[in-house]
Amino acid sequence: MLSFSAGNFAVAEEAVADKPVVVDVFGAGTLEVPAEFKKTTPKSRILEHEFEVKEGEAEDAPAARLTMMAAGGDIQANLDRWKMQFSGSDKKVGEAEEKKVGDWSTHVIEVSGDFSERMGGGPFSGGRTVQRKDYGMLGAIIVHPEGRKYFVKMIGPQSVIEANRDAFKEMIATIGK
């Protein structure tokens, strides 16, 4: 019979907490979400998954939202819509990066500036708009081999986006594993 002390349980819990969260995409692929991205309750019913992404480990560190959902529409039209959510004299739009990852294709874009966030009503209907200064977004459209689309977006203070850029891109690349 094995026995464990309370100290051993703490170590076991930490080891589990350090593993990525695996998110199913259409039953045909998975995304490995970094363990430091903390799963939260989605703020909208259309979202399948939501995570809090911080800049550092401090409790009061700035945070961004990482959202995931199946969606449709033309790839370029969606990328253009995401770009239009940003404005300001310091607006920057990166080139969309298209990659083949196994049988999947990914389209990743980075945008920064002043973000127009819809509060209430969802992305396609009413609600008030709040301007968020010095915000950024890393957005990915992941295309299933049969054409279905899955959106992954990280939006928040630009410093958080910059601090988590590599982890986001590595996460998107796990779809083809």
Summary of the structure (lengths in Angstrom):
residues: 177
radius of gyration: 17.7
end to end distance: 38.5
largest distance: 67.1
contacts: 506
relative contact order: 0.19
helix: 23%
strand: 46%
